[in-house]
Amino acid sequence: MTLKTQTETTMKKKNLLLMGVFSLGLLNAQVGINTQTPLSVFHIDGKANTTTSPSVGQLIDDIVVQADGSGGIGMGIGTIPAEGASVDLASPSKGLSLNSVALTGPNDLSTVLTPKQGMLVFNTRDNDDLARGICLFNGTTNQWEQMAYTKQTNIVNIAVSLENVITTPSNATHIAAGGYDGVSIPFAPLGSSTPGIKITEDGTYAFALNLIGSVDVPETSQSHLYLFLMRKSDMTIMDAAALGTLSMYNPPYFKQSATAILASELKNGDELDFLICHNNGTDFPWTLFGGTSSTTARYNKTSLSYWKL
């Protein structure tokens, strides 16, 4: 081997050694974007104002990714990620926006392909079993479930009938066989002129109906009536009651009143209707008093109180 060849071989070995050392340095390097002093393996400093010992205010515009010490990584947005957190959010003025998904129901496995246990979405579609809001996928039942929340427990809601209603006849055999019948009582929330009762929170509700009206029969006549609580979306009867009343002597109108309690488990978004009919075997139509939604118009009107249990 000539002296020239030996020198070239030595230089190549030195170059390879230097390249190896440089590569090891790169493997252990920290990547900083808009910063000369990255705090971790990957650090973006939006305002280029973060020091080596940063304050909370300096970090608010940063994204910091670092090893968590357990073989994984954590990412902090606006902060250095806390130990044990995969993602740590620290903005005092921003929220977490989930993907908006229009789920068709609990068994919808196609809108989100292959959903996994614990997956969260914001459902944008109201349907019978899921309302708008955050939904969680339960991998055990293979269904989407509504995230529960509480906002109006123990609040008593008042509604009144907007107009007089005359009961319609129905056959007792039909009712006994599970059928329903009757005229709708146009309840509206107190202060509203638009009829309709809509549930705004999942839960079990009680409904107290104060029925006041008159019949064109003497006080000794007994009226048999049927009351139904119906969910309007699928016309399902959620609860029912049978009433027997005696009219009070006050000719020429024989007044009668009754109170009934109904209850049902309901979901956010359910719209309700209340139906009433009388037994055609005792065919005494009952005129339920109604009126404007203001209590100053008439005190003896048919009303509804309801609350979440």
SULRA-V92763 format. One line per field, one symbol per residue. burial: 1 if it has 16 or more other ideal C-beta (glycine too) atoms within 10 Angstrom, else 0. A space follows every 50 residues. Layout:
# SULRA-V92763
burial=???
This chain:
# SULRA-V92763
burial=00000000000000000000000000000001001001110111100011 00010000111111110000000111111110000001010000000000 10100101000100100010101000100111101110000011010000 00000010111100101001000010000111001111100000101010 11101010111111101000001111111110000001110010101000 00011111010101011111011111111001011111111010000000 111101010
